[in-house]
Amino acid sequence: MLAVIAKLNVKAGKEEDFEKVMLDLAAAVNNNEPGNHLYQLCKDADGNYVVLELYEDEEAIAAHGASEHFKASGAGFKGLMGGPPEITRMTVVE
Amino acid sequence: MLAVIAKLNVKAGKEEDFEKVMLDLAAAVNNNEPGNHLYQLCKDADGNYVVLELYEDEEAIAAHGASEHFKASGAGFKGLMGGPPEITRMTVVE
């Protein structure tokens, strides 16, 4: 199993819009990606957003990035992000 | 729901011993903490260890820290850690 920590750079004042688009995406991931086991939006005490993600394997990560819902979400995020995400990929130790 | 990212500082050469102790602790968490929803040991490409954790609420985090299995694990980790963990606490956005 593989894990991803995605730190997202949201523009100040756009938090509410961002959360709506991201939670819609999370719902689509949960409903359409059998290879995804976690896709959880979190917010730290400083207001920074992080998505915690777990995938069955590399194929499941590729399927996520290639999915229609993921590609379609790009339009929703337009104007909400202050910069690129910071992605950390990890392997799950079992 | 609450999330924790715990970055763990493992001494070089102690990785195998650390994984055994940590996976035993993770099994105890999974078997004994109904308020914990995720306790997943991960390793990044540089060999750094991270535990991704999800809890129902503050009470569940307190129950984790106060549990006999958590307190007992301290002896197992003795000599394996290179410094204190770096803990990030977050709220889950739902």
N, CA and C atoms of all chains as a GROMACS GRO file, in nm:
protein
  564
    1MET      N    1   0.085  -0.119   0.000
    1MET     CA    2   0.000   0.000   0.000
    1MET      C    3   0.089   0.124   0.000
    2LEU      N    4   0.039   0.231  -0.059
    2LEU     CA    5   0.114   0.355  -0.072
    2LEU      C    6   0.039   0.469  -0.006
    3ALA      N    7   0.113   0.565   0.049
    3ALA     CA    8   0.053   0.680   0.116
    3ALA      C    9   0.101   0.809   0.052
    4VAL      N   10   0.016   0.909   0.054
    4VAL     CA   11   0.051   1.042   0.003
    4VAL      C   12   0.008   1.146   0.108
    5ILE      N   13   0.098   1.240   0.136
    5ILE     CA   14   0.061   1.361   0.211
    5ILE      C   15   0.071   1.477   0.113
    6ALA      N   16  -0.042   1.540   0.083
    6ALA     CA   17  -0.043   1.653  -0.011
    6ALA      C   18  -0.072   1.781   0.066
    7LYS      N   19   0.029   1.868   0.075
    7LYS     CA   20   0.009   1.998   0.138
    7LYS      C   21  -0.037   2.096   0.032
    8LEU      N   22  -0.152   2.158   0.055
    8LEU     CA   23  -0.214   2.241  -0.048
    8LEU      C   24  -0.203   2.388  -0.011
    9ASN      N   25  -0.172   2.467  -0.110
    9ASN     CA   26  -0.148   2.611  -0.093
    9ASN      C   27  -0.273   2.687  -0.139
   10VAL      N   28  -0.358   2.722  -0.043
   10VAL     CA   29  -0.486   2.788  -0.074
   10VAL      C   30  -0.473   2.939  -0.055
   11LYS      N   31  -0.523   3.014  -0.150
   11LYS     CA   32  -0.518   3.161  -0.141
   11LYS      C   33  -0.599   3.210  -0.020
   12ALA      N   34  -0.546   3.310   0.049
   12ALA     CA   35  -0.619   3.371   0.162
   12ALA      C   36  -0.754   3.423   0.114
   13GLY      N   37  -0.857   3.393   0.190
   13GLY     CA   38  -0.992   3.437   0.155
   13GLY      C   39  -1.068   3.340   0.068
   14LYS      N   40  -1.000   3.237   0.017
   14LYS     CA   41  -1.064   3.139  -0.071
   14LYS      C   42  -1.090   3.006  -0.001
   15GLU      N   43  -1.074   3.003   0.132
   15GLU     CA   44  -1.083   2.876   0.205
   15GLU      C   45  -1.218   2.808   0.188
   16GLU      N   46  -1.326   2.886   0.197
   16GLU     CA   47  -1.459   2.825   0.191
   16GLU      C   48  -1.485   2.764   0.053
   17ASP      N   49  -1.450   2.840  -0.051
   17ASP     CA   50  -1.466   2.789  -0.188
   17ASP      C   51  -1.380   2.663  -0.208
   18PHE      N   52  -1.258   2.670  -0.160
   18PHE     CA   53  -1.166   2.556  -0.174
   18PHE      C   54  -1.223   2.431  -0.107
   19GLU      N   55  -1.272   2.447   0.016
   19GLU     CA   56  -1.323   2.330   0.089
   19GLU      C   57  -1.439   2.265   0.013
   20LYS      N   58  -1.525   2.347  -0.046
   20LYS     CA   59  -1.639   2.292  -0.120
   20LYS      C   60  -1.591   2.208  -0.239
   21VAL      N   61  -1.497   2.265  -0.318
   21VAL     CA   62  -1.448   2.193  -0.436
   21VAL      C   63  -1.374   2.066  -0.392
   22MET      N   64  -1.293   2.078  -0.287
   22MET     CA   65  -1.213   1.963  -0.244
   22MET      C   66  -1.301   1.852  -0.185
   23LEU      N   67  -1.405   1.889  -0.111
   23LEU     CA   68  -1.493   1.786  -0.053
   23LEU      C   69  -1.576   1.718  -0.162
   24ASP      N   70  -1.612   1.792  -0.267
   24ASP     CA   71  -1.679   1.729  -0.382
   24ASP      C   72  -1.585   1.629  -0.449
   25LEU      N   73  -1.459   1.668  -0.465
   25LEU     CA   74  -1.361   1.576  -0.524
   25LEU      C   75  -1.343   1.453  -0.434
   26ALA      N   76  -1.333   1.475  -0.304
   26ALA     CA   77  -1.316   1.362  -0.211
   26ALA      C   78  -1.433   1.265  -0.221
   27ALA      N   79  -1.554   1.318  -0.234
   27ALA     CA   80  -1.671   1.231  -0.248
   27ALA      C   81  -1.662   1.150  -0.376
   28ALA      N   82  -1.617   1.213  -0.486
   28ALA     CA   83  -1.603   1.142  -0.613
   28ALA      C   84  -1.496   1.034  -0.603
   29VAL      N   85  -1.387   1.064  -0.533
   29VAL     CA   86  -1.281   0.964  -0.513
   29VAL      C   87  -1.338   0.846  -0.434
   30ASN      N   88  -1.410   0.874  -0.326
   30ASN     CA   89  -1.466   0.767  -0.242
   30ASN      C   90  -1.565   0.681  -0.320
   31ASN      N   91  -1.639   0.742  -0.411
   31ASN     CA   92  -1.743   0.669  -0.484
   31ASN      C   93  -1.695   0.595  -0.608
   32ASN      N   94  -1.574   0.634  -0.657
   32ASN     CA   95  -1.534   0.583  -0.789
   32ASN      C   96  -1.397   0.519  -0.797
   33GLU      N   97  -1.324   0.518  -0.685
   33GLU     CA   98  -1.188   0.464  -0.692
   33GLU      C   99  -1.170   0.349  -0.593
   34PRO      N  100  -1.195   0.227  -0.636
   34PRO     CA  101  -1.180   0.112  -0.545
   34PRO      C  102  -1.037   0.096  -0.495
   35GLY      N  103  -0.939   0.148  -0.567
   35GLY     CA  104  -0.798   0.136  -0.525
   35GLY      C  105  -0.755   0.243  -0.427
   36ASN      N  106  -0.844   0.338  -0.398
   36ASN     CA  107  -0.814   0.440  -0.297
   36ASN      C  108  -0.878   0.398  -0.164
   37HIS      N  109  -0.800   0.407  -0.056
   37HIS     CA  110  -0.851   0.364   0.075
   37HIS      C  111  -0.867   0.480   0.174
   38LEU      N  112  -0.816   0.597   0.138
   38LEU     CA  113  -0.833   0.714   0.225
   38LEU      C  114  -0.807   0.839   0.142
   39TYR      N  115  -0.891   0.939   0.163
   39TYR     CA  116  -0.873   1.068   0.093
   39TYR      C  117  -0.936   1.172   0.183
   40GLN      N  118  -0.857   1.217   0.282
   40GLN     CA  119  -0.913   1.291   0.394
   40GLN      C  120  -0.855   1.432   0.399
   41LEU      N  121  -0.942   1.529   0.383
   41LEU     CA  122  -0.899   1.669   0.391
   41LEU      C  123  -0.885   1.710   0.537
   42CYS      N  124  -0.769   1.768   0.571
   42CYS     CA  125  -0.741   1.812   0.708
   42CYS      C  126  -0.690   1.957   0.704
   43LYS      N  127  -0.700   2.022   0.820
   43LYS     CA  128  -0.657   2.162   0.833
   43LYS      C  129  -0.581   2.174   0.964
   44ASP      N  130  -0.459   2.231   0.959
   44ASP     CA  131  -0.383   2.242   1.083
   44ASP      C  132  -0.417   2.371   1.157
   45ALA      N  133  -0.353   2.391   1.272
   45ALA     CA  134  -0.386   2.505   1.358
   45ALA      C  135  -0.353   2.638   1.293
   46ASP      N  136  -0.263   2.638   1.193
   46ASP     CA  137  -0.228   2.761   1.122
   46ASP      C  138  -0.316   2.783   0.999
   47GLY      N  139  -0.415   2.694   0.978
   47GLY     CA  140  -0.504   2.708   0.863
   47GLY      C  141  -0.451   2.646   0.735
   48ASN      N  142  -0.342   2.570   0.743
   48ASN     CA  143  -0.288   2.503   0.625
   48ASN      C  144  -0.366   2.374   0.597
   49TYR      N  145  -0.392   2.349   0.470
   49TYR     CA  146  -0.467   2.230   0.430
   49TYR      C  147  -0.375   2.117   0.387
   50VAL      N  148  -0.412   1.997   0.427
   50VAL     CA  149  -0.337   1.876   0.393
   50VAL      C  150  -0.438   1.768   0.357
   51VAL      N  151  -0.409   1.692   0.250
   51VAL     CA  152  -0.490   1.574   0.221
   51VAL      C  153  -0.407   1.450   0.252
   52LEU      N  154  -0.461   1.362   0.336
   52LEU     CA  155  -0.398   1.233   0.366
   52LEU      C  156  -0.462   1.129   0.275
   53GLU      N  157  -0.377   1.055   0.201
   53GLU     CA  158  -0.428   0.963   0.100
   53GLU      C  159  -0.363   0.825   0.114
   54LEU      N  160  -0.439   0.720   0.094
   54LEU     CA  161  -0.385   0.584   0.091
   54LEU      C  162  -0.436   0.515  -0.036
   55TYR      N  163  -0.345   0.444  -0.104
   55TYR     CA  164  -0.378   0.374  -0.228
   55TYR      C  165  -0.328   0.231  -0.222
   56GLU      N  166  -0.400   0.143  -0.289
   56GLU     CA  167  -0.363   0.002  -0.292
   56GLU      C  168  -0.224  -0.018  -0.353
   57ASP      N  169  -0.196   0.052  -0.464
   57ASP     CA  170  -0.070   0.031  -0.536
   57ASP      C  171  -0.049   0.147  -0.635
   58GLU      N  172   0.058   0.137  -0.713
   58GLU     CA  173   0.091   0.243  -0.811
   58GLU      C  174  -0.021   0.260  -0.914
   59GLU      N  175  -0.081   0.149  -0.952
   59GLU     CA  176  -0.192   0.156  -1.049
   59GLU      C  177  -0.306   0.241  -0.996
   60ALA      N  178  -0.333   0.229  -0.868
   60ALA     CA  179  -0.443   0.306  -0.807
   60ALA      C  180  -0.411   0.455  -0.805
   61ILE      N  181  -0.283   0.489  -0.783
   61ILE     CA  182  -0.244   0.631  -0.787
   61ILE      C  183  -0.257   0.684  -0.930
   62ALA      N  184  -0.215   0.603  -1.027
   62ALA     CA  185  -0.226   0.644  -1.167
   62ALA      C  186  -0.373   0.660  -1.206
   63ALA      N  187  -0.458   0.570  -1.158
   63ALA     CA  188  -0.602   0.577  -1.190
   63ALA      C  189  -0.663   0.703  -1.131
   64HIS      N  190  -0.617   0.742  -1.012
   64HIS     CA  191  -0.666   0.866  -0.949
   64HIS      C  192  -0.634   0.986  -1.038
   65GLY      N  193  -0.507   0.997  -1.078
   65GLY     CA  194  -0.464   1.112  -1.158
   65GLY      C  195  -0.529   1.116  -1.296
   66ALA      N  196  -0.565   0.998  -1.348
   66ALA     CA  197  -0.623   0.990  -1.482
   66ALA      C  198  -0.775   0.996  -1.481
   67SER      N  199  -0.836   0.998  -1.362
   67SER     CA  200  -0.982   0.990  -1.353
   67SER      C  201  -1.049   1.116  -1.406
   68GLU      N  202  -1.170   1.099  -1.459
   68GLU     CA  203  -1.246   1.214  -1.510
   68GLU      C  204  -1.276   1.313  -1.398
   69HIS      N  205  -1.313   1.262  -1.280
   69HIS     CA  206  -1.347   1.354  -1.170
   69HIS      C  207  -1.226   1.436  -1.126
   70PHE      N  208  -1.107   1.372  -1.126
   70PHE     CA  209  -0.987   1.447  -1.087
   70PHE      C  210  -0.955   1.554  -1.190
   71LYS      N  211  -0.960   1.515  -1.317
   71LYS     CA  212  -0.928   1.612  -1.423
   71LYS      C  213  -1.031   1.725  -1.425
   72ALA      N  214  -1.159   1.689  -1.405
   72ALA     CA  215  -1.265   1.790  -1.408
   72ALA      C  216  -1.254   1.887  -1.290
   73SER      N  217  -1.195   1.842  -1.178
   73SER     CA  218  -1.186   1.928  -1.059
   73SER      C  219  -1.094   2.047  -1.082
   74GLY      N  220  -1.004   2.037  -1.179
   74GLY     CA  221  -0.909   2.145  -1.206
   74GLY      C  222  -0.979   2.278  -1.228
   75ALA      N  223  -1.091   2.276  -1.301
   75ALA     CA  224  -1.165   2.399  -1.329
   75ALA      C  225  -1.218   2.460  -1.200
   76GLY      N  226  -1.263   2.374  -1.108
   76GLY     CA  227  -1.316   2.421  -0.981
   76GLY      C  228  -1.212   2.489  -0.894
   77PHE      N  229  -1.088   2.439  -0.902
   77PHE     CA  230  -0.980   2.495  -0.819
   77PHE      C  231  -0.921   2.624  -0.878
   78LYS      N  232  -0.959   2.655  -1.001
   78LYS     CA  233  -0.902   2.773  -1.069
   78LYS      C  234  -0.926   2.900  -0.986
   79GLY      N  235  -0.821   2.974  -0.960
   79GLY     CA  236  -0.831   3.099  -0.884
   79GLY      C  237  -0.830   3.081  -0.733
   80LEU      N  238  -0.828   2.955  -0.687
   80LEU     CA  239  -0.833   2.930  -0.542
   80LEU      C  240  -0.696   2.898  -0.482
   81MET      N  241  -0.601   2.858  -0.568
   81MET     CA  242  -0.474   2.809  -0.518
   81MET      C  243  -0.365   2.916  -0.530
   82GLY      N  244  -0.277   2.921  -0.427
   82GLY     CA  245  -0.172   3.020  -0.425
   82GLY      C  246  -0.040   2.969  -0.481
   83GLY      N  247  -0.034   2.842  -0.514
   83GLY     CA  248   0.089   2.782  -0.567
   83GLY      C  249   0.072   2.633  -0.578
   84PRO      N  250   0.174   2.565  -0.627
   84PRO     CA  251   0.163   2.420  -0.646
   84PRO      C  252   0.159   2.346  -0.512
   85PRO      N  253   0.101   2.226  -0.512
   85PRO     CA  254   0.100   2.147  -0.388
   85PRO      C  255   0.239   2.091  -0.358
   86GLU      N  256   0.260   2.056  -0.232
   86GLU     CA  257   0.384   1.989  -0.192
   86GLU      C  258   0.346   1.844  -0.159
   87ILE      N  259   0.393   1.751  -0.244
   87ILE     CA  260   0.350   1.612  -0.235
   87ILE      C  261   0.460   1.526  -0.173
   88THR      N  262   0.427   1.448  -0.071
   88THR     CA  263   0.520   1.350  -0.016
   88THR      C  264   0.460   1.211  -0.038
   89ARG      N  265   0.533   1.127  -0.110
   89ARG     CA  266   0.487   0.989  -0.133
   89ARG      C  267   0.562   0.895  -0.040
   90MET      N  268   0.492   0.797   0.012
   90MET     CA  269   0.552   0.703   0.106
   90MET      C  270   0.500   0.561   0.078
   91THR      N  271   0.575   0.464   0.126
   91THR     CA  272   0.524   0.328   0.126
   91THR      C  273   0.473   0.296   0.266
   92VAL      N  274   0.365   0.220   0.271
   92VAL     CA  275   0.311   0.177   0.400
   92VAL      C  276   0.392   0.057   0.448
   93VAL      N  277   0.435   0.060   0.573
   93VAL     CA  278   0.511  -0.050   0.633
   93VAL      C  279   0.410  -0.141   0.703
   94GLU      N  280   0.406  -0.268   0.662
   94GLU     CA  281   0.304  -0.360   0.717
   94GLU      C  282   0.369  -0.491   0.760
   95MET      N  283  -1.367   1.477   1.365
   95MET     CA  284  -1.255   1.382   1.364
   95MET      C  285  -1.124   1.461   1.362
   96LEU      N  286  -1.021   1.401   1.422
   96LEU     CA  287  -0.890   1.466   1.433
   96LEU      C  288  -0.784   1.380   1.366
   97ALA      N  289  -0.683   1.446   1.310
   97ALA     CA  290  -0.574   1.376   1.242
   97ALA      C  291  -0.441   1.414   1.305
   98VAL      N  292  -0.347   1.320   1.302
   98VAL     CA  293  -0.212   1.343   1.351
   98VAL      C  294  -0.114   1.290   1.247
   99ILE      N  295  -0.013   1.372   1.217
   99ILE     CA  296   0.103   1.324   1.141
   99ILE      C  297   0.220   1.325   1.239
  100ALA      N  298   0.275   1.207   1.268
  100ALA     CA  299   0.388   1.196   1.361
  100ALA      C  300   0.513   1.154   1.283
  101LYS      N  301   0.608   1.249   1.273
  101LYS     CA  302   0.735   1.217   1.208
  101LYS      C  303   0.829   1.164   1.315
  102LEU      N  304   0.881   1.043   1.292
  102LEU     CA  305   0.960   0.976   1.396
  102LEU      C  306   1.107   0.974   1.358
  103ASN      N  307   1.190   0.998   1.455
  103ASN     CA  308   1.333   1.009   1.436
  103ASN      C  309   1.399   0.879   1.483
  104VAL      N  310   1.427   0.790   1.387
  104VAL     CA  311   1.481   0.657   1.419
  104VAL      C  312   1.633   0.658   1.399
  105LYS      N  313   1.705   0.600   1.494
  105LYS     CA  314   1.851   0.592   1.483
  105LYS      C  315   1.892   0.506   1.364
  106ALA      N  316   1.995   0.551   1.292
  106ALA     CA  317   2.047   0.473   1.180
  106ALA      C  318   2.087   0.334   1.228
  107GLY      N  319   2.048   0.232   1.154
  107GLY     CA  320   2.081   0.094   1.188
  107GLY      C  321   1.979   0.027   1.277
  108LYS      N  322   1.882   0.105   1.327
  108LYS     CA  323   1.781   0.050   1.418
  108LYS      C  324   1.645   0.035   1.349
  109GLU      N  325   1.642   0.050   1.216
  109GLU     CA  326   1.516   0.052   1.144
  109GLU      C  327   1.435  -0.077   1.163
  110GLU      N  328   1.503  -0.189   1.154
  110GLU     CA  329   1.431  -0.317   1.162
  110GLU      C  330   1.369  -0.337   1.301
  111ASP      N  331   1.448  -0.308   1.404
  111ASP     CA  332   1.397  -0.319   1.541
  111ASP      C  333   1.281  -0.223   1.563
  112PHE      N  334   1.296  -0.100   1.512
  112PHE     CA  335   1.191   0.000   1.526
  112PHE      C  336   1.061  -0.047   1.461
  113GLU      N  337   1.072  -0.098   1.339
  113GLU     CA  338   0.949  -0.140   1.268
  113GLU      C  339   0.874  -0.248   1.345
  114LYS      N  340   0.950  -0.340   1.405
  114LYS     CA  341   0.885  -0.449   1.480
  114LYS      C  342   0.807  -0.392   1.600
  115VAL      N  343   0.873  -0.305   1.676
  115VAL     CA  344   0.808  -0.247   1.795
  115VAL      C  345   0.688  -0.163   1.753
  116MET      N  346   0.704  -0.084   1.646
  116MET     CA  347   0.596   0.006   1.603
  116MET      C  348   0.478  -0.073   1.546
  117LEU      N  349   0.505  -0.180   1.472
  117LEU     CA  350   0.395  -0.259   1.417
  117LEU      C  351   0.321  -0.336   1.528
  118ASP      N  352   0.393  -0.377   1.631
  118ASP     CA  353   0.326  -0.437   1.747
  118ASP      C  354   0.235  -0.335   1.814
  119LEU      N  355   0.285  -0.211   1.829
  119LEU     CA  356   0.202  -0.105   1.888
  119LEU      C  357   0.080  -0.078   1.800
  120ALA      N  358   0.101  -0.071   1.668
  120ALA     CA  359  -0.011  -0.044   1.577
  120ALA      C  360  -0.119  -0.152   1.588
  121ALA      N  361  -0.075  -0.277   1.603
  121ALA     CA  362  -0.172  -0.387   1.618
  121ALA      C  363  -0.251  -0.370   1.747
  122ALA      N  364  -0.183  -0.330   1.854
  122ALA     CA  365  -0.251  -0.308   1.982
  122ALA      C  366  -0.350  -0.192   1.973
  123VAL      N  367  -0.310  -0.087   1.902
  123VAL     CA  368  -0.401   0.027   1.881
  123VAL      C  369  -0.525  -0.020   1.805
  124ASN      N  370  -0.502  -0.093   1.697
  124ASN     CA  371  -0.616  -0.140   1.615
  124ASN      C  372  -0.710  -0.231   1.693
  125ASN      N  373  -0.655  -0.309   1.785
  125ASN     CA  374  -0.736  -0.407   1.858
  125ASN      C  375  -0.802  -0.351   1.984
  126ASN      N  376  -0.754  -0.236   2.031
  126ASN     CA  377  -0.799  -0.190   2.163
  126ASN      C  378  -0.851  -0.047   2.170
  127GLU      N  379  -0.847   0.025   2.058
  127GLU     CA  380  -0.888   0.166   2.063
  127GLU      C  381  -1.001   0.192   1.965
  128PRO      N  382  -1.125   0.177   2.011
  128PRO     CA  383  -1.239   0.201   1.920
  128PRO      C  384  -1.244   0.345   1.868
  129GLY      N  385  -1.183   0.440   1.939
  129GLY     CA  386  -1.184   0.579   1.895
  129GLY      C  387  -1.074   0.614   1.795
  130ASN      N  388  -0.987   0.516   1.767
  130ASN     CA  389  -0.885   0.536   1.665
  130ASN      C  390  -0.932   0.475   1.533
  131HIS      N  391  -0.919   0.551   1.424
  131HIS     CA  392  -0.966   0.503   1.294
  131HIS      C  393  -0.853   0.476   1.195
  132LEU      N  394  -0.732   0.516   1.229
  132LEU     CA  395  -0.617   0.489   1.141
  132LEU      C  396  -0.491   0.505   1.223
  133TYR      N  397  -0.398   0.412   1.204
  133TYR     CA  398  -0.268   0.420   1.273
  133TYR      C  399  -0.171   0.347   1.181
  134GLN      N  400  -0.121   0.421   1.081
  134GLN     CA  401  -0.052   0.358   0.968
  134GLN      C  402   0.092   0.404   0.961
  135LEU      N  403   0.183   0.308   0.978
  135LEU     CA  404   0.326   0.340   0.968
  135LEU      C  405   0.367   0.349   0.822
  136CYS      N  406   0.433   0.458   0.786
  136CYS     CA  407   0.479   0.481   0.648
  136CYS      C  408   0.627   0.518   0.650
  137LYS      N  409   0.690   0.502   0.533
  137LYS     CA  410   0.833   0.532   0.518
  137LYS      C  411   0.850   0.607   0.387
  138ASP      N  412   0.918   0.722   0.390
  138ASP     CA  413   0.934   0.796   0.265
  138ASP      C  414   1.059   0.750   0.190
  139ALA      N  415   1.084   0.812   0.074
  139ALA     CA  416   1.194   0.768  -0.013
  139ALA      C  417   1.331   0.790   0.052
  140ASP      N  418   1.339   0.880   0.151
  140ASP     CA  419   1.466   0.905   0.221
  140ASP      C  420   1.480   0.816   0.345
  141GLY      N  421   1.382   0.727   0.367
  141GLY     CA  422   1.390   0.638   0.482
  141GLY      C  423   1.334   0.696   0.610
  142ASN      N  424   1.269   0.812   0.601
  142ASN     CA  425   1.207   0.873   0.720
  142ASN      C  426   1.073   0.807   0.750
  143TYR      N  427   1.046   0.784   0.878
  143TYR     CA  428   0.922   0.720   0.919
  143TYR      C  429   0.818   0.822   0.963
  144VAL      N  430   0.694   0.795   0.924
  144VAL     CA  431   0.581   0.881   0.957
  144VAL      C  432   0.464   0.790   0.997
  145VAL      N  433   0.392   0.826   1.103
  145VAL     CA  434   0.268   0.757   1.135
  145VAL      C  435   0.151   0.850   1.105
  146LEU      N  436   0.058   0.803   1.021
  146LEU     CA  437  -0.065   0.876   0.991
  146LEU      C  438  -0.174   0.823   1.084
  147GLU      N  439  -0.239   0.914   1.157
  147GLU     CA  440  -0.335   0.873   1.260
  147GLU      C  441  -0.466   0.950   1.247
  148LEU      N  442  -0.577   0.882   1.268
  148LEU     CA  443  -0.709   0.947   1.273
  148LEU      C  444  -0.781   0.904   1.400
  149TYR      N  445  -0.842   1.002   1.468
  149TYR     CA  446  -0.914   0.976   1.593
  149TYR      C  447  -1.052   1.039   1.587
  150GLU      N  448  -1.145   0.976   1.656
  150GLU     CA  449  -1.281   1.025   1.660
  150GLU      C  450  -1.290   1.166   1.721
  151ASP      N  451  -1.215   1.188   1.830
  151ASP     CA  452  -1.224   1.316   1.902
  151ASP      C  453  -1.106   1.327   1.999
  152GLU      N  454  -1.106   1.436   2.076
  152GLU     CA  455  -0.997   1.460   2.172
  152GLU      C  456  -0.989   1.348   2.276
  153GLU      N  457  -1.104   1.298   2.316
  153GLU     CA  458  -1.106   1.188   2.414
  153GLU      C  459  -1.032   1.066   2.362
  154ALA      N  460  -1.047   1.039   2.233
  154ALA     CA  461  -0.981   0.922   2.173
  154ALA      C  462  -0.830   0.941   2.170
  155ILE      N  463  -0.784   1.065   2.145
  155ILE     CA  464  -0.640   1.092   2.148
  155ILE      C  465  -0.587   1.076   2.291
  156ALA      N  466  -0.662   1.125   2.387
  156ALA     CA  467  -0.621   1.112   2.527
  156ALA      C  468  -0.618   0.964   2.567
  157ALA      N  469  -0.717   0.886   2.522
  157ALA     CA  470  -0.722   0.743   2.554
  157ALA      C  471  -0.601   0.670   2.495
  158HIS      N  472  -0.560   0.712   2.375
  158HIS     CA  473  -0.441   0.652   2.312
  158HIS      C  474  -0.317   0.675   2.399
  159GLY      N  475  -0.296   0.801   2.438
  159GLY     CA  476  -0.176   0.834   2.516
  159GLY      C  477  -0.177   0.770   2.654
  160ALA      N  478  -0.296   0.744   2.708
  160ALA     CA  479  -0.308   0.688   2.843
  160ALA      C  480  -0.316   0.536   2.843
  161SER      N  481  -0.319   0.474   2.725
  161SER     CA  482  -0.341   0.329   2.718
  161SER      C  483  -0.220   0.252   2.770
  162GLU      N  484  -0.248   0.134   2.826
  162GLU     CA  485  -0.140   0.049   2.876
  162GLU      C  486  -0.045   0.008   2.763
  163HIS      N  487  -0.099  -0.024   2.645
  163HIS     CA  488  -0.011  -0.069   2.535
  163HIS      C  489   0.080   0.044   2.489
  164PHE      N  490   0.028   0.169   2.489
  164PHE     CA  491   0.113   0.283   2.448
  164PHE      C  492   0.222   0.306   2.550
  165LYS      N  493   0.184   0.306   2.677
  165LYS     CA  494   0.284   0.330   2.782
  165LYS      C  495   0.388   0.217   2.785
  166ALA      N  496   0.343   0.093   2.766
  166ALA     CA  497   0.434  -0.022   2.769
  166ALA      C  498   0.530  -0.019   2.650
  167SER      N  499   0.489   0.042   2.537
  167SER     CA  500   0.574   0.042   2.417
  167SER      C  501   0.702   0.124   2.439
  168GLY      N  502   0.699   0.215   2.535
  168GLY     CA  503   0.816   0.300   2.560
  168GLY      C  504   0.943   0.219   2.582
  169ALA      N  505   0.931   0.109   2.656
  169ALA     CA  506   1.048   0.024   2.684
  169ALA      C  507   1.103  -0.036   2.555
  170GLY      N  508   1.011  -0.074   2.464
  170GLY     CA  509   1.053  -0.132   2.336
  170GLY      C  510   1.128  -0.034   2.249
  171PHE      N  511   1.090   0.092   2.254
  171PHE     CA  512   1.154   0.195   2.170
  171PHE      C  513   1.288   0.244   2.227
  172LYS      N  514   1.318   0.203   2.350
  172LYS     CA  515   1.440   0.251   2.417
  172LYS      C  516   1.564   0.216   2.333
  173GLY      N  517   1.646   0.315   2.306
  173GLY     CA  518   1.769   0.293   2.229
  173GLY      C  519   1.750   0.295   2.078
  174LEU      N  520   1.625   0.307   2.034
  174LEU     CA  521   1.599   0.303   1.889
  174LEU      C  522   1.577   0.442   1.829
  175MET      N  523   1.546   0.540   1.914
  175MET     CA  524   1.508   0.671   1.863
  175MET      C  525   1.625   0.770   1.872
  176GLY      N  526   1.635   0.856   1.768
  176GLY     CA  527   1.744   0.953   1.764
  176GLY      C  528   1.704   1.089   1.818
  177GLY      N  529   1.578   1.107   1.852
  177GLY     CA  530   1.530   1.235   1.904
  177GLY      C  531   1.380   1.230   1.918
  178PRO      N  532   1.321   1.339   1.965
  178PRO     CA  533   1.176   1.340   1.986
  178PRO      C  534   1.100   1.342   1.852
  179PRO      N  535   0.976   1.295   1.854
  179PRO     CA  536   0.896   1.299   1.732
  179PRO      C  537   0.852   1.442   1.702
  180GLU      N  538   0.818   1.467   1.576
  180GLU     CA  539   0.761   1.595   1.534
  180GLU      C  540   0.613   1.570   1.503
  181ILE      N  541   0.526   1.625   1.589
  181ILE     CA  542   0.383   1.594   1.581
  181ILE      C  543   0.305   1.711   1.520
  182THR      N  544   0.225   1.683   1.419
  182THR     CA  545   0.134   1.784   1.363
  182THR      C  546  -0.009   1.737   1.387
  183ARG      N  547  -0.086   1.818   1.460
  183ARG     CA  548  -0.226   1.785   1.485
  183ARG      C  549  -0.315   1.867   1.393
  184MET      N  550  -0.419   1.805   1.342
  184MET     CA  551  -0.508   1.872   1.248
  184MET      C  552  -0.653   1.832   1.277
  185THR      N  553  -0.745   1.916   1.230
  185THR     CA  554  -0.885   1.876   1.232
  185THR      C  555  -0.922   1.826   1.092
  186VAL      N  556  -1.006   1.725   1.088
  186VAL     CA  557  -1.055   1.674   0.959
  186VAL      C  558  -1.168   1.765   0.913
  187VAL      N  559  -1.163   1.807   0.787
  187VAL     CA  560  -1.266   1.891   0.727
  187VAL      C  561  -1.366   1.798   0.660
  188GLU      N  562  -1.494   1.805   0.703
  188GLU     CA  563  -1.594   1.710   0.650
  188GLU      C  564  -1.720   1.785   0.608
   0.00000   0.00000   0.00000
